[in-house]
Amino acid sequence: MTTEQVILDRFRYRCHIAGSVQPGYGMRAQAIRYGQPEHPGVDIDAGLAAMVEKGWLKQNPAGTWYYLTPDGAEQVKALRPTA
């Protein structure tokens, strides 16, 4: 899995628990990094920065929360199931 896929998969999991994938859904950076041990060699911080640059995520000023943009929500919805 690519770094972006790992992050999107984490959003998909958390959005599923919340009920659906919606723009504006937010996650703490710490919660996004939670699954990193399962993916050695994946640089979550670099992936988050790239996704902000692409416009898929918005970051709060402190850098502690990330929110799905409409484009990011579409990327989550398009992600193929991993299992």
Number of C-alpha atoms within 10 A of each C-alpha: 10 12 20 18 16 22 23 24 22 19 24 21 14 18 18 11 10 11 8 14 21 18 16 15 19 19 18 14 16 10 14 21 15 11 15 16 9 9 13 8 10 17 15 20 14 12 17 22 14 15 21 18 11 12 14 22 25 21 19 12 7 6 10 12 17 21 21 26 19 16 14 25 23 15 18 22 17 11 12 10 8 8 3
